[in-house]
Amino acid sequence: MRTFADVFDPRANGLNFVRLVLAAGVIVFHSVALSGGEIEFPPLYQFMGYVWVDGFFTVSGFLILRSWLSKPMWWRYLFARLIRIYPAFWVCLLVTAFVIAPVAGVIANGGSWGQQISGANLEYFLGNATLVITQYDIAGTPADVPYPGAWNGSLWTLVWEFGCYLAVLALGLIGAFRWRHTVLVVFGAALLLQILGDVGIVSHPLLHLASRFGLMFAAGMVLHQYSHRIPLTWPLVGLAGVVLVGSMFLSDYRIVGALFLAYVALGTGALIKARWARLRNDISYGTYIYAFPMQQLLATMGVFAWGLLPFVVLSIIATAIPAAASWFLVEKPALRLKPRSRTLPVSR
């Protein structure tokens, strides 16, 4: 039976497509709250509320470990991570503060674009520029929407992803990856911390978030580290999907489902060979960071009252425009600053 390493082609895979699907899933989930609804069935809430973002972390864990092991030079690695996250993030903050929020203000209150600008717009950018999100509103806006007071409820996860990048760098610098089972120890430690949090022994919210994102990131690392031993076929991906869905009926699906989610996300990306799904342009990051403010803009326009399905569809269409602009005008040019590599995929 072919292994994951046999199937995965770093130059021709569907991981960008998988990440775009994950980003679209986030839009669907947020659409429920941003249109005034809620998901009352706990297994469905777990699936819709957590799987998409967790899936991003598993894909990142696989690719980031691969990046370090391929070129274990700290300056190269850190520079690549900085230019992947920060330029598009900063532009998104600026666009939200000085374009999206003022346009929403004109729609809601009338007047001109300039009348919607104040020191609060700049404070929004400066207060969040480090990746640590400390300010969600801009002068009390958005208001009069089903989910007020937050222009972007997605950006807070980025600091955790960057923290995972730094953890890989730290482990690499001390030579921990010379022992091939290091990633298994990291995964086990994150799993133990997650369990301790679930039973109430570890109650600090930051530790719980660290265990959540660390566990999912480590799951992707495990698949990379043991890719020569892990078999990969579509039937096995389907079986892993069944187990993943079943794990949603637990109080914390990750205890069982973390590795299965990683296998489904990464296995799907590796097995996809169709040309249409091998996306050379990766707009998933732009989709993730722009979806929430674009949805709030639509909510300000009253689109949420049209029903959930129209709101989802229009949210995806509206988000695609700044997401594509982010890739072609910000992310792709920034990635050209990286030292060239003949083995790594262009997007991460």
Secondary structure, 3 states (H helix, E strand, C coil): CCEHHHHCCCCCCCHHHHHHHHHHHHHHHHHHHHCCCCCCCHHHHHHHHHHHHHHHHHHHHHHHHHHHHHCCCHHHHHHHHHHHHHHHHHHHHHHHHHHHHHHHHHHHHCCCCHHHCCHHHHHHHHHHCCCCCCCCCECCECCCCCCCCCCCCCHHHHHHHHHHHHHHHHHHHCCHHHCCCHHHHHHHHHHHHHHHHHCCCCCCHHHHHHHHHHHHHHHHHHHHHCCCCCECCHHHHHHHHHHHHHHCCCCCCHHHHHHHHHHHHHHHHHHCCCHHHCCCCCCHHHHHHHHHHHHHHHHHCCHHHHCHHHHHHHHHHHHHHHHHHHHHHHHHHHHCCCCCCCCCCCCC
